[in-house]
Amino acid sequence: MKKFLLLTLLIFATLIIGCGDESASKDKLSVMLGSNVVSLDTAQATDSASFEVIADCIDGLMQLDSDGKAIPAIAESFDISEDGKTYTFHLRDAKWSNGDDVTADDFVFAWRRHCQKAEEYSYMLGSTVACVKNADAVIKGADPKTLGVSAPDSKTFVVELDAPVSFFPALMTFPTFFPINEKFYNSLSDGTYGTSPDTFLSNGAFVLTEYLPGTANIQLKKNSSYWNADKVTLNDWQYQVVSSSDNALTSFKNGTLNVVTISGNQVEHVKQDAELSKNLNTIAAGSLNYISFNQDPKNNHGGALANANLRLAISNAVDRESLVNNYIMDGSEATYTAIPVKFAPNAETGKYFAEDQKQFSDYVGFDVKKAREYFEKAKSELNKDKFTLNLIYANDSGDTIVKVVQAIKSQVEENLPGITLNLQPMPKAEYLSKVTSDSYDIAVTNWVPDYDDPMTFFTLWTTEGCEIAEHWSNAQYDKIIADCTTGELAANYNARWAAMYDAEKILLENAVIAPLYTNANSVLISSNVKGIEFHAAGVDRVFKSVTTK
């Protein structure tokens, strides 16, 4: 789900992988994965774990360098038309792992298929993000052949846009825009693509050697036919899905894992250990954790959350500083904006979009008096004194989320007598189903940015672009976002930047969401492991340049 990174509440996780002194040996790499991979089909993947593994094995047109800048991958170069609406990518000589050439038709097939299937990430090709010509129409059922992509020859891929998109090359680094070998795909039984090493084809740095959906162990090895294989030194390596920070630390100490993410008390423990602390790295994750409110009047909360004052009351009853300092404890930052802290720097000033965390303090903060004033208004408007609301969360996305939701329940119930929050844990797959199908009251959501621009968040809350069923619609908000994507502001950098603040104000004064915190990850990395690239947007981690000597 747009990124349902939602759930990079996932990066807090860890399951002890069993003893083993081979998996983290000198010449191998064993990496903690915060949650199970949901799908390796780029048209169906919605979570950061899935996107990461896909990107290990498949290259798109572009890739991110160590600084997070888009550089050529399968596209050796590209041209942009004078009006900024046509991109012509010139493909290098590259092979799929079965020996087939990577061609422009592989991109045409994949992009048409994404729109035709109309899964959650198909929106990225549409008018709120990439603005590919006719993408919205194809997503709604038009002939996929009308999509603005073509292959004049096997080495030339042409994309037509409805409007200029300044960050279009960076979008090409994201798995949604990756190619699929059409001949290979059509040779498989329906629904089996990406469900095993035999049904998944690589053109990237690594190939799968062991994988089953839902498995806790994923094995990879170097792809000898990769176009840039000379730059890849990592051979056999693996992921292990881990479910608690305690187990992550134990696995790192005993050598079972050499890259793990920890949180809470484990971070403090490591900081006090002279040797372990040498392996500790604090990585800005760029993802935002927030409360989603389902405003559907037909939902089981009787429509109460359609009342803005009730939502504002809950938002102002939560002590975000306490969450990050007493429960998360990994460097995550309390956040009072709809955009994460230290994300999306302005190209002209260098200042992060959300650098001013006090600009919306009239609506977002921890203020019990204000929260109770909002609550009194809500009770009067709804003619009701007591509210029982269900708060859902994914309980297989790490132990930190359990502490966070328990703290939120305690704070809201203490600060707003009359509100009861019933916690409802569930597996991530069920959680995703509920938040996308309108079957919840309140959810703690995590969203990982797909690209380094505030619009990767703002499109979430448009009437057409919303994947989380919050049932909020605002014509003025929609117009601002449309003006910033395909309208009159799309090509005017400063005006577009200013307009996005106007949209954010509408969002937060209506408490469509309640921002909580921006993730940071406390990562332990064995001293012999070098070259992992961490990114705040798009694919979280890249292993192409890793060495283990």
N, C-alpha and C positions, 0 to 999 in steps of 0.2 A: 504494500500500500504505500502510496507515494512515499516512496521510500518506506513504507511502514517500517520504518526505522523507528518509526513509531517506537519500535521496540528496541531501539538500541539501549533501552534499559537493559538490553541484552549484554552490553559489553561489561556488565558487572559480574559475569557468571563464571561457574567452574565445577566440575565433577571429577573426583579423583580418578585418575586413569589407571589405577592399579600400579603396582610396583613395576619396575622394568628399567633396567639400566641400559637398554639398547636404544630406546626411542629417542633419547636426548644425548646420544653419543656425539663425539667430536665432529664427525663428518655428516651428521644429520640434523634436521630441525624438527621440533615438535612444538606445535603452537596451540594455545588455548583458543577455542571458538566459543563465543558467549552464548550461543543458542543453536538449535538444530537448523540446518539448511531446509528451507521450505520448498524451494524448487530451483532447478538449474535451467529451466526454460525461461529465456529472457522475456518472454511475453507474459509470464506468470509470476516471476520473482517479485517480492515486495519488501524484503527485509535485507539488512546489511550483511548478514552471514551469507545469504545466497548470492548477493551481488559480489561479495569479495571472492568467493570460490569461482564464480563465473569469470571474473576478471583475471584470476590466476591463469585461466586456461584459454581465454579468447581475447584477442586484440580487436579494438574497433578502429575507426578511421584515425583517431587521435588517442594519445595517452598523456597522463600527467607526469611531469618530471618531479624531481625531489622537492622543488619549491612550490608544487601545485599548479604549474603553468602547463597549458595544453601544447603538446609537441607532436610531430608526426608519428604515426604507428603504421597501420596498413596503408593509409594515405601518405605517400611520399611527399606530396605537396598539394596545394589547392589554390584556386583562383576565386575571387569574389567580383561579381558584376558591379558596375558603377553605382547602381541604386541599392546595393547591399542585399538583394533579394534572390540572387542565384549563386550557389556554390558549386564549383566543379572540382571534384577530388580526383587526383591522379594516383592510382594505386601502384604500389611496389610489387615486385615478384614475391609472392608468399604462398605457402602451402597449408592445406589442412592436414591433420595428422594421419589421414588415410591416403595422402599423396595427391589429392585433388588441388588444383589451383584455387586460390581465393580470388573471386571475381566480383565485379560490380553487381552482377545479378544476385549474388549472395546478400548484398545489402538491400537491393530492391525487394527481394523475396521476404526478408526479415521485417522490413518496415511495413510493407503491405500487410503481412500476417499480423503484426502487432495491432494495426488499426482495425483490421477485419475481426480479430478476436475480441477487441474492445475490453481487454482486461484492465486492471487498475492503472497500470503505468502507461497505457496508450495515450493518456492525456498529455504526456510529455511531447508527443509529436504535434499536438494541437495548438490552438490559437492562444493559449495561456502560457506556453513555453517556447517550443521550437518554431511554431507558426508554419509548419510544412503545408504547402498548398493543398487544399481539399482534405486535410487530415480530419477535421471535425466531421465533415460529411461522410467520410469513409467509416469513421468510428460509429456513426449513426446508421450505417447500412448501405452507403453508396458503393459503387463498383470500386474495388481496391485499385484497379488499373488507372483510376483518375487521380490517385495520390501523386503529388508533385515530385516524384523520383523517377529516374531513368538511367539506363546503361547504354550509351551510344556504342560502346565497345567494352570488352572484358576488363579493361584497365581504367575506365572512366565512369565515375558515378556523379550524376548531376542532381542537385536538390534545388527545387524552386520553393521560395517562401512567400507568404502573403504579406509579410512586413519584415523590415530589417531586424535582426536579433544580434545585439552586440556580443553576446557571450556564446554564439552558436558553435564556434570551434570547441569550446570547453564542454558543451553538451555532448559532443561526439566521443568523449572519454567515458560516458556512462553506459552501463550494459544494455539499457533499453535500445540503444542505437547500434548494437553489435550485429554482425552478420550471422546468417545460418546457411549452411550448405543445403540447398533445396533438394538436390538429388538424394543426399544422405537422409534428410528429414522424411522424404516421401517413401523411402525404403523401409521405414519403421512402422510398426503397428500403431494405431491411433492411441494417443495418450502415453506413449512410452518414451518419447524424446526426453533426454536428460535424467532418466531414472536409474542409470547404471553407466559404468565406463564404456560398455558396448553400444550404448544409445546416445552418447555424447561425443561430439567431435571438437577438437581443439585446433586453433591456429595460433595460439599464444605460447607463453613461456613454458607451460606445464601441461601435462595430460593426467587425467584421473586413472589410477590403477585400482582403487577400491572405493566404492561408494554405493550406499543404498539409502533411499529416502528415510529420514528419521534416525539414521545411524549415528553413533557417537564417535565414529572414527572415519576419517577421510584420508586416503593415501594418494599422493601425487608423485610424479617424477618429471624430470626435465624432458621437454619436447625436442627431440633431436632434429625435427624438421622446421623448427621455429625460425623465422626470417632473421632474428637477431640472437640466435643460439650462442654465438661466440661470447656474448656479454652475460650469459647466465651461467653461474658456477654452481648453483644449488642443484643437487641431484635428487635422491629420494627424500621425501619429507612427509609430514602428516599434520592433520588437525585432530584435536580431541575436544569434544564438547564437554564443558565443565559447568557445574551448577551452583557452586558456592565459592565465596572468596576464601573461606577457610581451606577448602580442598585445593584451590588454586595455589595458595601459599605452600601447602604441604607438598604438592606435586613439584613445585619449583625447587623446594629445599632438597627433595630426595632425587632430583635429576630426571624425573619422568617428563617434565615439560621445561622448555627453556624460553618460552614467551608466555606470560600470564598477565591477566588484569586483576587487580585486587581493589578492595574498598573497605570502608569502615575501620574497625579496630586493627585490621591487618596492616593498614598503611602506617598507623602509629607504631605498631610493633616493628615493622621493617625500618622505619626511620631511626629507631633506637638501637638497631643492630648495626654495628660498624661495618661489617662485611656485606650483609644483605643490602644495606642502603646504597652501596656502590652500584647496584644493579637497578635501582629505582629511577624511573623516568615519568615525569608528569606531562601528559600529552593533551593538548586542547582538542576536544572531539568535535565541537561545532554543532552538536545536536541539542535540541530544545525539548525539555520535559514540561508538560503542561496538563491542566485538567480540561477535558472536553465535556461540554454540557449538551445533552440531547434535549433539544427544545421542542420535539414533536408533541403536540397537545394530545395525541392519541396514545402516547407511551404510558407505561405503568405508573409513572409518577404523576399522572393526571394532568400533565401539561404545566406543572408548577415551574419547571425550569425554563419555560418560555418567558418567565418574568425576569426582566433584567436586574431588578433590585435583589432578587434571591441569588442570582449568580454573582452579583457584586458583593453581597454579604459573605458568601462562601470564599470568594477570592481574597477579601480583606481579613478573613479570619485565619489565614494560613501564614505561619511564621517561616518564611523561606530561609532566612539566615540559620534558624535552628535546624532545618532539614539538612543543609549542606555541612554545618559545623558539628552536629551531634549524631547524625545518622549515616550520611554518605561519606564524608571525611576523606575524599580522594582528590580534592582540588576543584571540584565542581563549584560553580558560582551561582548564588541567588540571582534570579532574573525577573525583571519587572517590565519587560517589553516582549513583543511578539516575535522578535528576532533575537537569536542568541548573542551573548556577549562575545566580543572579539571575532566577529564574523562579518564578511562582506565589506572590506575597506573601500572607501570612496576613491575612485581612480585619480581624482584631482587633489584632494586634501589628505588622503591617507587615513582619515579617521574611520573607525568602524561604524557601521550603520547604527548600532545600538550602544554607542559609546556613552550617551547620556542616559543613565538608568533611572533618572528622576523625572524625565520629561512627561511621564503619564502617571505621576504619583497621586493625582486626584482620583484615579480609578483603580490603580494596582499598588498594593502595599500591604503591610501588616499593621492594622489599626483596628483594635477591638471595638473602640467606641464608634468608629465609622461603620464597621461591619454590622454592629447592632442597630444603628440608625437605618441602614439599608434593609436589614431584616424586618424591622418594624414596618417599614413601607411595604415590603413584600407581603407581610401577613395581612395588612389592611387591604391591599389590592386583591389578594387571593381569598380573603375572608377565611383564613385558615391559620391555626397557631402551631401545628405540628406537621413535620414533614419527614417521611422515611424514604431515603434514597439509597439505591444500590450502587456501590462503587466497584467496578470491575478492573482487574489487572491480570497480566500474564505472570503466573507464578513459576514458570520455567525460564524466566529471563533474568535470573540471578537473585541473590538473597537481599540485595539492597532495596529493590522495589517493595519487598515485603515490609521492611522497616519504614520506608517512606509512606506507604498507604496507611500503616498503623498510626504513624505520627499525624498524618492529615486527619484521620478519623478522630483521634484524641483532641486535636486542636479545634476542629470545627464543632464537635459536640460540646466541648468546654466553653468555647467563646460564643456559641449560638445555641443556647438552651432551647430545645424545641425541634432541633434537627438531629436525626439519627442516620448515620451512614453505616449500611451493612456491607462489609467487605466480601467480595465474591472472586476468589482466585480461580484461575482456569488456565489450561494450556494455551500457548501463544496462538496456535491455529484457530482455536475456538474464540479467543479474544478478538482476533482480526475479523472473524466472521461476524461477531456481534457488533463491533463498532462500524462495520461497513453495511450492515443490514438493519440498523435501527433497533437493536435489541439490547439497549443499555440505558441507564440514567446518567451516570458520571463515569468517566474513564480516565485513568492516568495514561497519557499518551506520550510517546517519544517520537520525534521526527528528525531524521538525519537529512541535511540538505543535499540535494542532488547536484547542485552547481553553486558557484560562489557569487550569488546575487540574492538580495532579499526576496525577489519574486518566487524563489523556490518555496518560501513559506506563504507569501500572501495569496498565491493562487489556491491554496488549500481551502480558503473560506469564501471563494466566489460561489455563486449559485450553481454554476455548471461544473466548476472544478473540484468540488469537495468530494473527497473519498470517504471521510469520516462523516457518518450521518448525524450531523449536528442540527440540521433543519433550521438553519439561519440563512436569511436572504436579505440583502440590502442593495437597492438599486444604485445608490450613490457610490457605495463601495465597489460594486461591479463595474461601474462606469470608469472609476479611477484606474482600476486594474486593466480594463480594456484599453484605456487611453495610453497606459504605460507599456502595453505589449504590442498591440496592432494599431493603435490610434495615433493621435497628433503628438503625443509625448514620447513615442518610442525612440525617435532619433535625436531627442533633445536631452542630453545626459543630466544636466543640472535640474531641469524642470521635472524630469521623470523622478529623480531622487527626492525632490521636495514633495511631489505628489504621493509618493509611497508613505511618507510620514502622515499625510492627511488620511490615507487609508488605514494606517495603523491606529490612529486616534479613534476612528469610527469603530474599529474592531474591539479596542480595549474599553472604551466608554460604554460599550454594550456588553462587556464581559462575555464575549463569544467564547473565549478561552480564559483560563487563569494561568499565566506563565508561572513556572516553578523554579527551574534552574537549568543552567547550561552545563552539559556534561564536560568533565575532564576525566581522563583515564590515568590511573596510577599503574604503570606497566613495569613488570620485572622482566629484564632481558639478560640472558646469560652473557658473560663477558666475551665469549668467543663468537657471538652472533652480531654481525654488523650489516648495515645497509637496509634495514626495514624502513620503508617510506610511509609516513603517517599523513593523512589528509583530512582536513576539517569538512570538506565537501566531496560528494561523489563516493568513490570506493575508499573505505577507511584506511586500509593497509595494502601495501604493494610489496611483493617479495622477489621481484625480478632481479634485483641487485644484491640480494643477500649472500653473504659469505659466512661460513661456520668454522673457520680455521683459527 
